[in-house]
Amino acid sequence: MSKKNNDNREMFDSISEEYDFINNLITFGAHNKWKKKIVSISKKTNPKKILDLATGTSDIAIELSSIKNCKIIGVDPSSKMLEVGQKKD
């Protein structure tokens, strides 16, 4: 792993608990609209598999889980971000 990639992973690890709040703050809540749009488009195509790259705290993957008979795989270089996502319902 390059130093830059490692630095990015460490940075996201360090803010994982506050990430959702920070994201809401810096986008003025617009990220919620973007996420809903992604889910809406995805539901129309009725996919069987979805790969959510850089899933972060898994908000989109969690919403996509409402698609019947669809397997969602979320990956992220930050294990701490994934841990936060795993705590969500």
PyMOL commands that set and color helices and strands:
alter all, ss='L'
color gray80, all
select helices_A, chain A and resi 3-15+19-26+30-45+59-64+79-86
alter helices_A, ss='H'
color red, helices_A
select strands_A, chain A and resi 49-53+71-75
alter strands_A, ss='S'
color yellow, strands_A
deselect
rebuild
show_as cartoon
